[in-house]
Each structure stands twice: as structure tokens, then as C-alpha cells.
């Protein structure tokens, strides 16, 4: 009999009460929870366990959330790991900087644990598609996206994308030429729609352009509407 393995979430926060609270809600939602109360322990667990997602507090003793995010995004074995930042900061600039560093999402404290669980679900949900599409390789210009392996190459060289960036690129490439509104792109690629998401989406698009499309030849802004991917998929 095939047994579905639980997805594993690493919760990193120096406030043990917060970690216990999130552990309860996440376990109730069917996830397995790993815990760390400082940056060094978090890095050790990341490298050893390779969790499916990390909830990461920014303000940590020793190695802080910024350092951990940079480390994860620079490590090919971890770079795909979704990161949701937990932050007491309310300045939009801080949030956008976090996203541009490679975070997939952010939640501002104090937060509703149910909302955090909903965002975890959204980040771990694969883009909608047929089973056959999972073995598909999409090619446009010098960009090659392997759906099954979740790998991207630019002119034959591997490009490290976050899970969110990959999902967005997959949806855009699968629907080359189609103009998505922001809400349509969020729903189809991320499976979520919540306050502040437009700014989040724009940050992820900027990151994608910086990595694979610096001249915005393929990922085009349709002003007043949203985004489209220009090119014919092969």
C-alpha cells in the first residue's frame, strides 16, 4: 500500500511560544514540523533534512533571517525551498527587499496562524496542469523549462529559481502570448489571493527578469492589465 509522506515545514523563530503555536496549527493541517530557535540550528536542519518549506523569522540570534535567505538561494541543493518570512516590521520597503532577496512571501506579526497555514498551502500547491504536462519541456528563445525536473536553463546553463519564480515562469510559458491580469496570474501560479499580493507579484517578476530576461524581451508588462510571455513555446 502506497503511503503519502507528509510535507515537512521548518519553523524558525527564537520565540518558543510562537514555534509551539505554529507547530500545533501546522500538524493539525497535516504537515510534519521541524523546529529551530536560532540561525545556526536552522541552517543545520536545512542541509540535513531539506524541508519542503521554511517559515523564517527575520530577527534571530546569530545568523539572522536575511543571512539564511541568502545562503538558501545560493545553494543549488536548497535554492528551490519556499521561504515565508515572519517579520515584526511593517515598512513595505523591508518587505519588498525581503522578496527581492529571494523570499516567496511574508507575514507581518502579529498574525493569524490560520492565515499562515493558508499561505503554506498556497506555496506548496503545484501549478494546475495535466499529468502528461509534468514530463514536458518548454523552450522559448534561449529559455528551457523542464516541468518534471523543475529545472530551468538559459542558453544551456542552469538558473536557480525559487519555487514561486518557477511556478510563475511555468504558467507564463505554457500560455505564451496570453495576457494575464495580476489576479489571474496569482491564482493560476500560486493558488492564493490576499492583501498586498500585487506588490509581491511585481517583486517576483523583477527577480525573474533579472535572472533570465534582463531586457524584458519575453516577460512583458501590459500596462493597465498585467503580464504576458512573448514567444512561441516548442
N, C-alpha and C positions, 0 to 999 in steps of 0.2 A: 504493500500500500504506500502510495506517494504521500509524504508529509510536507506540507508547506512550511518552510522555515520563516520564523518571524523576522521582520526587518529590524535592524538594530540602530538605536538612536544614542549618540553620545551627548550627554548633558554636562556642560562645563560652566560652573558658577561657584564662586567662593562662599556664597551663602547656602549653607547646607539645607536650610528650611526650603529655599526655592527649589533646590535639586530634588528633595523628597516630594514636594508638591507636584513637580512636573513628572517625576517618576510614576506617581500614582495615576495621574491622568493618562500618560502615555501607555502604561501597562494595561489600563482598562480599555484603551483603544486597540490593543492587540500587538503592541510593539515590545521588543526587548530593550531594556535601558542599561547603558553603561554610564558610569559617573566619574567626574573628575572635579576637584576643587581648586586646582591651580594649573598654570600653563604647562609646566614640565610633565605632569602626570597626563594631561590631555594629549600631548604630543606622543608620549609613550604608548597610550592606548590607541591612538590613531594609527600609528605604524604597525602595531601588533595585531589589532582587531579589524582595521579597515571598516568602520561602521558605515551604514547606508546614509546617514545624515548626522550633522552636528548642530546642536543648539549651543551657541557660544556667547558667553558674557564678555563684554569688552574689557571691563576693569578687573583684572586678575593679578594676584601676586606673582612676581617673577615675570614670566613670559606673558604678555597681555594678548587680548583678542586680535589686535592688529598684526602682531608678530606671528601668531598661529595661522591667521588667514594667509599671510604672505608665504609662510612655509608650505601650507597645503597646496596653494596654487602653483608653486614652483616644483612640486614633487610629482612626477608623472604617474606614480602609483596611487596618489591621493587626489590629484587635481580635479577629478570628476565629482568629489564628495560635496553634496549640497551643504551650504552653511547658512543658518539663520542666526543673525546676530541679535543678542538680547542687550539692550542699551538703556541706561537711565537718561541719556542725552536726548534732548528734544529738538535740537537745531537741525533743520533739513540739510544743511551743508555737511554735517557729520554723517548723516545717513547716506547721502549721495557719495561721499568719499568712501565709505564702507563698501557700497555696492561697486564702485569703480575699482576697488582693491580686489574684488572677487567674491564678496558675499552675495548670496542668492536673494536674501530677503532680510528684513529687520523687524523687530518687535520692540516697542518702547515700553519700559516699565513705568508704572505697574501695569500688568497685562492680565487678560483673562486666559487662564490655562486652556479653556476650550478653543479659544481663537488660535493659540499656539498649536494645538493638535490639528486644527483645520489646516493651518499653513504647512505643517509637516506632511499631512496627507497630500496636499496640492503639490509639494515639491517632489514627492516620491511617486506620484502618478505618472506613468509613461504617456507620451502623446498618443492621442487616438489614432488607430491605424489597423489595417488588416494583418492577420498573421503572416501572409505572404510578404507584406511590406517589410517585415522585420529582417529579411535577408537581403534587402535592396541596397544598392549603392547608387547614390545620386551624384551626378557630375555636372557642374556648370562652370565654364571657363577653367580656371586652374583649381577650383574648389571641388574636393571629393569628400562625400559624407557617406560612411558605412553605417547603415541603420542598426544592423545586428550587433556589430562590434562596438558601436557608439564611438567611432573614431572619425576624425576629420584631418584631411591633408590639404595643404596649399602648395601647389606646384611640386607635389610629391613628398613634401616634408610634413611631418606630424605637427598638429597645432593643438595645444592644450586648451580645452574649453571647459567651463563649469557645466554642471548638469542643466542649469537653466539656459545657458547660452546654446548648448547643443539642441535642446528641445525647440527653442525659438528658430534656430537655423534650419532644423529638420522641417518644421511646419512651413517656413518661408520657401524652402527649396522644393518641397513636394507640391507647392501651389504657386510655382513660378509664374509671374505676371499678374497674379491676383492681388488686388489692393485690400489689405486688412485694416479695419479700424483698430484702434488700440484695444478696445474691449474684446473684439473678435480674436485678436492675436493672443491676448492674455488667456481667454477661455480655452482656445484650441491647444495652445502650447503649454500653459501652466495649470489649467483647470481651476483657476481661482479668480475672484474679482472682489477687491476690497479697497478701502480708502487709501489713497496715496499711491496706488499701483501704477498710475500713468508715469509718475516720476521714476519709479522703479524700472519700468519697462524701458524708458528712454536711456537709463544708465546701462542696462544690459545691451541695448542696441549699440551704444557708443563703444562698449567693450568688444562686441563682435566686429564692428568696423575696424577697430584698432588692430585686431588680431588677423583678420582675413580680407578686409576690404577697405583699406585706408582711404581710397579715393571715392568711396561710396558708389562704385560702378554698379554693383549688384544690389546691395541693400539700400533702397531709395526711400526717402521721405516724400510722402504725398501730402503736401501742406493742407491742413484743414481736415485731413482724413486719417492718415496713419502711415503704414509702411507696405512696401512690396519688394519682392525679389525679382530683379530683371535678369532674364536669361532663359534658355530652354533646357530643361533637365534631360539628361540622357541616361 
